[in-house]
Amino acid sequence: MGVFIKGRRWYIDYYLPNGKRKREVVGPVDVIDRSVAEKALKARRGEIVQGKFNLKTENKPTFFDDLLNKYLEYAKDNHEAYDRDVGICKLFKSYFRNEEISKISSWYVEQYKSKRRKDNLKPSTINRELTVLKRIFNLGIIWNICLTNPVKNVEFFKIKPIKERVLSDNEFLKLYKAASDHLKPILHTAIETGMRKGEILNLKWDNIDFENNYIYVENSKNNESRSIPISTFLKITLQKLNKNKRSGEYLFCYHEGKPIEHIYRSFNTALTISGIKKCRFHDLRHTFATRMVTSGGDIVTAKEILGHKSIIMTQRYSHPSPEHKKKAVNMISIDTSLDTKEISNQIDEIDNAI
């Protein structure tokens, strides 16, 4: 599709608004070169966008399911979360019912958005679905299956930033004591490494280096491997787990060796028993980052351990606690009850310390 040569002649290949694929002869190769053919294709596409080029045709238009099927082929080779793509595409197939691509307008997408909201879906969930739909149409344009993206002018829901939660040491100990036996080492790994839940549950014994005290993360969110130091206390926990390990290659698994995939129920049970409010498993990652930075660790090191591509993301996870702010202010405070000479001496001591 695009520009090609056939029988010593230049052709252009494109799709009409009704989904029909159209090919036109531009001229012989010994008279014109590729740049001329590309200009002709660009001009024709411009006419189509402006509605100046319409041809009656008996050919069947392109349907939405054709685009979805091509997208799923693409996702299978390029996306790790392929199962999620399959699930979302089932929703699209059910709603758009193999509609002609040319008939799917921004208003059509707005109606889908409204229906999902009436189904009591969270705005963030609907936004993720719209993001996938937008990606599908963008790829459709690249593949010359469609001309425009109806999601482009659809306004996504505005999401309030999630307020990050930092657990105190006392809160974590309460949570840990309330946790089931299989959850305790998972919680300890999270609070000592800042790893994501999926990274922890996918850990294999091959990823643990007890000799050099490192955990090697392979299946990260950013598809980049990284190494995380193992603290003294975490090493004790993991060695105990290794000593009593069940059959299988995963650290956290069932008796038959199958990896634990979900801890939603056990985590919420531990929260209920401990009495801790408004806490997600991901908050353990935020707690780790905050504790590390406020204890004197530099932001660059935290970025590398957490596996962030940008230091801006790390800063979001490392806001100082109210107690840390108070401590910082008290460190530079001056006792105004002293006389002028004593205040001057105190300021000199602070300057020298800095």
C-alpha positions in Angstrom: 0.0 0.0 0.0 1.2 3.5 -0.8 3.4 3.8 -3.9 4.5 0.8 -6.0 5.6 -0.3 -9.5 3.7 -2.8 -11.6 4.3 -3.4 -15.3 6.8 -0.6 -15.6 4.3 1.9 -14.3 3.9 3.8 -11.1 0.8 3.2 -9.0 -0.7 4.8 -5.9 -2.7 2.7 -3.5 -5.1 4.2 -0.9 -8.6 3.8 0.8 -11.7 5.8 0.1 -14.0 7.0 3.0 -16.4 4.1 2.4 -13.5 1.6 3.0 -12.9 0.7 -0.6 -9.3 0.2 -1.6 -8.3 2.2 -4.6 -5.4 1.9 -7.0 -4.5 4.4 -9.7 -1.9 4.6 -12.4 0.3 7.7 -12.2 2.7 7.2 -15.1 5.5 5.1 -16.7 8.7 4.7 -14.7 10.9 5.9 -17.5 9.0 9.3 -17.5 8.4 10.1 -13.8 10.3 9.1 -10.6 9.0 8.0 -7.2 8.8 11.5 -5.8 6.1 12.4 -8.4 4.1 9.3 -7.5 4.3 10.2 -3.8 3.1 13.7 -4.5 0.2 12.3 -6.4 -0.7 10.1 -3.4 -0.5 13.0 -1.0 -2.7 15.1 -3.2 -5.3 12.4 -3.5 -5.4 11.9 0.2 -5.8 15.6 0.6 -8.9 15.5 -1.7 -10.3 12.7 0.3 -10.0 14.5 3.6 -11.6 17.6 2.1 -14.5 15.5 0.8 -13.7 16.4 -2.9 -13.0 12.9 -4.0 -15.9 10.3 -3.9 -16.4 7.4 -6.2 -19.4 5.2 -6.3 -18.4 1.6 -5.9 -20.0 -1.8 -5.5 -17.1 -3.2 -3.6 -17.7 -4.1 0.1 -16.5 -1.4 2.6 -14.0 -2.2 5.3 -15.5 -3.3 8.6 -14.4 -2.6 12.2 -13.8 -6.3 12.9 -11.2 -6.4 10.1 -9.3 -3.7 11.9 -9.6 -5.4 15.3 -8.3 -8.7 13.9 -5.3 -7.0 12.4 -4.7 -5.2 15.7 -4.8 -8.4 17.7 -2.3 -10.0 15.3 0.0 -7.0 15.9 -0.6 -7.1 19.7 0.3 -10.8 19.9 3.7 -10.1 18.5 4.3 -6.7 20.2 2.5 -6.6 23.6 3.2 -8.5 26.7 -0.3 -8.0 28.1 -1.9 -9.6 25.0 -4.7 -11.2 27.1 -5.8 -7.7 28.2 -5.9 -6.6 24.5 -8.1 -9.6 23.8 -10.5 -8.8 26.6 -10.8 -5.1 25.6 -11.3 -6.0 21.9 -14.2 -8.3 22.9 -15.9 -5.2 24.5 -15.4 -3.2 21.3 -16.8 -6.1 19.1 -19.8 -6.3 21.3 -20.6 -2.6 21.2 -19.6 -1.6 17.6 -21.0 -4.8 16.2 -18.7 -4.9 13.1 -19.8 -1.5 12.0 -18.3 0.0 8.8 -15.2 1.9 9.7 -16.4 5.0 7.9 -19.5 5.2 10.1 -17.7 5.2 13.4 -17.7 8.8 14.3 -16.5 10.7 17.4 -20.1 10.8 18.5 -20.3 7.0 18.2 -17.3 6.8 20.5 -18.9 9.3 22.9 -21.9 7.0 23.2 -19.6 4.1 24.0 -18.0 6.2 26.7 -21.4 7.1 28.1 -22.6 3.5 28.2 -19.5 2.3 30.0 -20.0 5.1 32.6 -23.6 3.9 33.1 -22.2 0.4 33.7 -20.6 1.9 36.8 -17.0 1.6 35.4 -14.4 3.8 36.9 -13.4 6.8 34.8 -9.8 5.5 34.8 -10.9 2.1 33.4 -12.9 3.8 30.6 -9.9 6.0 29.8 -7.7 2.9 29.4 -10.2 1.4 27.0 -10.4 4.6 25.0 -6.6 4.7 24.9 -6.5 1.2 23.3 -9.3 2.2 20.9 -7.3 5.3 19.9 -4.2 3.2 19.3 -6.2 0.8 17.1 -7.4 3.6 14.8 -3.9 5.2 14.7 -2.5 1.9 13.5 -5.4 1.6 11.1 -4.3 4.9 9.5 -0.7 3.7 9.3 -1.9 0.5 7.7 -4.1 2.5 5.2 -7.3 0.8 6.5 -8.9 4.1 7.7 -8.4 7.7 7.0 -9.2 9.4 10.4 -9.3 8.6 14.1 -12.7 9.2 15.6 -11.2 9.0 19.2 -8.9 11.9 18.5 -11.6 14.5 19.4 -13.1 12.6 22.3 -12.4 14.1 25.7 -11.2 11.6 28.2 -12.4 11.7 31.8 -10.3 14.0 34.1 -8.8 11.8 36.9 -7.8 13.2 40.2 -4.3 12.3 41.1 -4.1 9.4 43.5 -2.9 10.5 47.0 0.1 8.4 47.8 0.1 6.7 51.1 3.2 6.2 53.3 3.0 3.6 56.0 4.7 4.3 59.3 7.0 1.5 60.7 4.3 0.7 63.3 1.6 0.4 60.6 3.7 -1.9 58.5 4.4 -4.1 61.5 0.7 -4.3 62.3 0.0 -5.3 58.7 2.8 -7.8 58.7 1.6 -9.5 61.9 -2.0 -9.7 60.6 -0.9 -11.3 57.3 -1.2 -15.0 56.4 2.0 -17.1 56.3 2.2 -17.0 52.5 1.7 -13.2 52.4 4.3 -12.2 55.0 7.4 -12.8 52.9 5.7 -11.0 50.0 5.1 -8.0 52.1 8.6 -8.0 53.5 10.1 -8.2 50.0 7.9 -5.2 48.9 8.8 -3.0 51.8 12.6 -3.8 51.5 12.9 -3.5 47.7 10.2 -1.2 46.4 9.4 -3.8 43.7 6.0 -3.9 41.9 3.6 -6.6 42.9 3.9 -8.3 39.5 7.7 -8.3 39.7 7.6 -9.9 43.1 5.1 -12.6 42.2 7.2 -13.5 39.1 10.5 -13.9 41.0 12.3 -17.1 40.5 15.1 -18.6 42.6 17.4 -18.0 39.6 16.8 -14.3 40.2 18.3 -14.4 43.7 22.0 -14.1 44.3 22.7 -14.9 47.9 26.4 -14.7 47.5 26.5 -11.1 46.3 23.2 -10.2 47.9 21.2 -9.1 44.9 17.8 -9.6 43.3 17.8 -9.5 39.5 14.5 -8.2 38.1 13.9 -9.4 34.5 10.2 -9.0 33.7 9.9 -5.3 34.6 7.2 -2.9 33.5 9.7 -1.0 31.3 11.1 -4.2 29.8 14.4 -3.4 31.3 16.3 -5.6 33.8 17.8 -4.1 37.0 19.5 -5.3 40.2 18.3 -4.6 43.7 20.5 -5.1 46.8 19.1 -7.5 49.4 19.1 -6.1 52.9 20.3 -8.1 55.9 16.8 -8.7 57.3 15.3 -9.6 53.9 18.1 -12.0 53.3 17.1 -13.9 56.4 13.5 -14.0 55.2 14.4 -15.3 51.7 16.9 -17.9 53.1 14.3 -19.2 55.4 11.9 -19.3 52.5 14.5 -21.1 50.4 15.1 -23.7 53.1 11.4 -24.5 53.3 10.6 -24.0 49.6 8.1 -26.1 47.9 8.7 -27.7 44.5 9.0 -25.2 41.7 11.2 -22.4 40.4 9.2 -19.5 41.9 9.8 -18.0 45.3 6.1 -17.5 46.0 4.1 -20.5 44.9 1.5 -23.0 46.0 2.3 -26.5 47.2 2.4 -27.9 43.6 4.9 -25.2 42.5 2.4 -23.0 40.6 3.2 -19.3 41.2 0.8 -17.2 43.3 -1.0 -14.9 40.9 -3.4 -13.0 43.1 -3.0 -11.7 46.7 -6.0 -9.4 46.6 -8.1 -11.3 49.1 -5.3 -12.1 51.6 -4.0 -8.5 51.5 -7.4 -7.0 52.2 -7.9 -9.5 55.0 -4.7 -8.4 56.6 -5.7 -4.8 56.3 -9.1 -5.5 58.0 -7.4 -7.4 60.8 -4.7 -4.8 61.3 -7.2 -1.9 61.2 -5.1 0.0 58.6 -7.2 2.3 56.4 -6.9 3.4 52.8 -3.8 1.4 51.8 -3.0 -0.4 48.5 -0.2 -2.9 48.0 1.4 -0.3 45.7 1.7 2.0 48.7 4.5 -0.3 50.0 6.5 0.8 46.9 5.8 4.4 47.7 6.7 3.8 51.4 10.0 2.2 50.4 11.0 5.2 48.1 10.0 7.8 50.8 11.9 6.0 53.6 15.0 5.7 51.4 15.1 9.3 50.3 14.2 10.8 53.7 16.9 8.6 55.4 19.6 10.2 53.3 19.5 8.1 50.1 20.0 10.1 46.9 17.2 10.3 44.3 19.3 8.9 41.5 20.0 5.7 43.4 16.3 5.4 44.3 15.4 5.9 40.6 17.7 2.9 39.6 16.4 0.6 42.3 12.7 1.5 41.5 13.3 1.0 37.8 12.0 4.4 36.6 13.0 5.8 33.3 12.6 9.4 34.4 13.7 10.9 37.7 10.5 13.0 37.7 8.6 9.8 38.4 10.9 9.0 41.3 10.2 12.4 42.8 6.5 11.6 42.9 7.3 8.6 45.1 9.5 10.5 47.5 7.6 13.3 49.2 8.9 13.9 52.7 6.5 13.1 55.6 5.2 15.8 57.9 7.6 14.5 60.6 10.6 14.8 58.3 9.6 18.3 57.4 9.4 19.3 61.1 12.8 17.7 61.7 14.3 19.6 58.8 12.9 23.0 60.0 14.1 22.4 63.6 17.6 21.7 62.3 17.9 25.2 61.1 15.8 27.0 63.7 17.3 29.8 65.9 16.5 30.5 69.5 15.5 34.2 69.6 15.5 34.2 73.4 19.3 34.4 73.2 21.1 37.8 73.1 22.4 39.2 69.8 25.9 37.9 70.3 24.7 34.3 71.1 22.4 34.4 68.0 25.4 35.5 65.9 27.5 32.6 67.2 24.7 30.2 66.6 24.3 31.4 63.0 28.1 31.0 62.5 27.9 27.4 63.8 25.1 26.6 61.3 27.1 28.2 58.4 30.2 26.2 59.3 28.2 23.0 59.5 26.7 23.6 56.1 
